[in-house]
């Protein structure tokens, strides 16, 4: 196994390359975010230095099961990739990302030109009154096939949420869900579940899953959407128990190596638009960009190029 790590501007991480005696190769990516509940980069590197037995797939499988989450994702990705001589021509529908603000009309036009019909709208940055007015205008301008997802970045109080629901309720059909609306500690988990059951607009968990894992919320019968970030959450064994219509696979600024694995995971959830548009923030050609609203999995040759880009010997 070969590994190298580096600073890619926004993220630091490790790229993995596993080579069999037959010269087949598999690539993986480990880019932890300790603040989101994964191991730190130092912990990931320390774990990898302890990996000595990769004599067969069974040994690698055992290592994956005891690895911390970001390492588990990277090793699983490399193993899956290793077993494919040719990556299937897989693609996933993805949402666009925008921040509500004075230039939202220009951004929405750009999104439409790129063929995207689902938009994740970040709020909680400017004054609530200004944002609610702008979002009401945005909702009134949506075309028939367009939907939005609202992400307040856990910035709302309970009273804020009630005010927003008053604004959104008349056009609830255009709002797919509200993602993690409340500041941490605002409600106990059971109270949040009750709120989600009663809300006229579905709610979604994101950061709560990274910090708590899936199992506690599954046991409490979370009724809303699940925003999964496998590259920092790991490859959850419980993913098959989640509603296929409510699982959104989400990227966290991975290169094409990590994105390839995320796109492969979306094949189990074909009827939902996923959150894989973070490649739009880069111009280095290391991550795929949406084409007509869909993101194509990088080919094996493209993964080789990404590896070689970092001059890893």
N, C-alpha and C positions, 0 to 999 in steps of 0.2 A: 504494500500500500504506500502511495506517495501522498504527501499533504503539504500545503503551504498556506500561510495566512498573510493578510495584508490589509491596509486601510484603503477603502474604496470611496473616500470622501464622506459619505453619510454613514456607512456601516463598516465595521471591522468583522472579519470572519475568516473561515477556513474553507478552501476548496479541497475536495478529496478525489483521488483517482485510484481505483482498484484495478489491477491488471492480472488476468489469469495467465497460466503458462501458454495457453493457446493464443495469447496476445489480445483477447477480447478485453475491452475496458469498460468501466462504469464510473460515472461522475456523480458527486454529491456536493452539497453546499451546507456549511454550518455557519450561521450568522446570528448568534444569540442576542437577545435583548433582556438583560437582567431586570430592568425596570418593568418589563411585561411578564415576569414570572419565570423566565428561562434561566439556565445557568449563565454565569459570566463567561466572557471569552477565555479568561485564564483557566477557569474550571473546565471548559471544553477542551482546551489544549492539554491540560493535565490528564484528562480522561483518555484522550487519544494516545498520549505517550505510554499509557499502560496497556494499550491494545497490542498484543503480540501474536495471538493465534488467529490467523485468517486462512487456515489450511483448507477449509471447505465452507460451503454455504451454511451448513448447520452451525459451525463455529461463529460465523458472522451473525446469524439469526440470534444466537444466545447473547452476543455482545449488544445487539440492538435492544433486546428486552431489558437489559440492565443499564442502558445508557441514559444520561440526562436528556431532556426533551429535544434541544436543538441538535445534539449529537445523534440522537435516535433518528431524527428526520434525515440528516445528511448521510448517515450510514445506510438507512433504508433506501434512500434515493440512489446511492451508488450501487447497491445490490440489485435494485429493480432495473437500473440502466444497464448493468453488466449483463443481464439475461436477455437483452434485446440487441440483436445485430442491427436491426433497423427499427427506429422508433415509429410506431403507427402514426398516421396522419391525423392526429387528434387536435381538436380545437374546443375552446370554451367561450361561451358568451360572457362578456364582462361589462361592468358598469363604468361610467365616467365619474370623475371627481371634480367638484367645484366648491368654492367658498361663496356663500351668499354675500353680496356687496353691491356697490354701485355699478360695477361692470358685469353683472350677472348675465345680461342680455348678450353681450359679445361672447362670453364663455359658452352660453347655451348654443349659440349659432355655430361655434367651432365644434362642439360636441355633435351636433346634428350633421355637420359636414363629414365627420368621421364615422357616421352610420350608427351611433350609439343612441339607444332609446331609454336606458335606465341610468339615472344620475344620482350619485351620492352627494348630498349637499351638507357641507360643514357649516354649523352655526355656533353661536356662543362666543363669537369674537368681538362683535360690535354691540351696541345697545340692543336689548331685547325688542324694544318698540320698533326700532329701525329695521331689524331683521325680520320681525313678524310681518311688517308691511311689504318688504321686498319679497318674502316668501309667498305671501298672498298673491302678489303680481305674477310671480313665477308659476304658481299653480294655475292661474287663469290663462297663462300663455301656453300651457302644455298641449301637445297634439294628442290625438286619440290613443296612440300606441305608447305614449311616454309615461313613465312613472319616476317618482323620486324616492330616495331613502334619506332620512334625516339623521345626522350625527352631531349631537350637541357636545361631544367630547366630555361627557359626565359633568357638565357645567350647570345644570338646572337644579333649582330647588323644587320641592313638591308643588309650590304655588306657581312657579314658572311653567311646569309641565301642564297644569290645569289651564293656564292662559294660552299656551301653544295649542292644546287640544281644542279649545274654543275656535281658534283660527283655522285649524286643519279639519275639523269635523265635517264641514260642508263638502269638502272634496277628499274625503277619506279614501275613496277609491283610487285616487292618484298617488297615494302615499303607501308604499309597500310596507315600511316599518320605521320605527324610531329606535336608533341604536344607542343603548346605554345612556338614557337621558339624565339620570340623577347622579349627583355627587356621591362618592363612596360614603357609606354610613347613613345616608338619608333614610333608608328603609331596611328593615331586616329582610333576609331572603324570602321568607314566607309572605311578608307583606308586599314585596315586589312581585311575587308570583300572583297574588290576589289582584294587584293593580293590573298586571298583564292580562289576566283573565277578563277584567272588566273594561279595559281600554278600548275605545272605538277604533284605534289604530294599533296594529300589532307592535310589540316591543321586541328588541333583539339584544342578546348578550354577546359581548366581545371581550373587554378587559376582564370581566368577571371569570370567564372561562380560562384565560391565561393564568390568573392568580389562583383560582380554586379548582380548576380541572372540570371536566364534563360530568363526572360521576355524581357529585352532590346535587347538581341541578337536574340531572336525569332522575335521580331518586325522588326529588321533590316535584317531578312532573312539570318542568318548565314548559309553558304552552306556546312560547313565541319562537322567534328565529334564533339560529345558532351561527355566529360568525366565527369560523374556525381559521386560525393562523397556524397551520401545521409546522411551519419552519421554526416556530418558537414554542408551540404547544406539544410537538411530537406527533407521532402517528397513533392516535387514540384507538384502542381496541373497541371502544364503545360506539364508534362512529356509525356502525351498521344499525344501531338501535335508534338512531335519530330519524325524524321524518325527512324523507327525501325531498319534500317540497319546501323545507325550511332550513336547509344547510347551505350556507354561503362560504365557499373556500376563498380565503383572503390572503393577498400577498403583503409582504413587508419589505419592499425594496430589494428583492433578490435579483441576482443575475439570471441569465437564461438557464443556467444549470439548475438553480432552485425552482425557477418557473416551470421548467419541463416537468418536474415532479408534481407541482401543484396542479398543472393542467391534467396530468394523468389521474389525479384524485377526483377531478370534477366529473369524470365519466360515470361515476356512481350517482351523480346528481345532475342529470342532463336537462331537467325542466326548470332550472332556475338560472338567473344571471348572477355570475360570481364577481368577486372584487379583485381583479387581477390587473388593474390599470396603472400600477406604480412605475412601470417602465417608461411612461410618458414624461417622467421627471428627469430622464437622462438622455443624452445625445451621443452616448459612447457605443451604441449598437451591441451592447452586452446583454440586453434583455429585449424580448419580443414586444412589438407594438400591435395594438388592435387593428384589424382590417375589417371594415364593414361590421363593426360591433363584436368581432370574435378575435380570439387570441390563438394563434397556431403554435403547437408545440415545436420547439427547436429540433432540428434534425441532429443526428449523431455528428455529422460534419460540423455543424454550428457549435456543438458542445466542445469539440476538439479546438475550435478557433478561440472560444472563450478561455479555455485552459491555457492555450499557447499565448494568449494576450498577456497573461501575467508572468510569462517567461518562467514557467515552472518546469524544472528539469526532472 
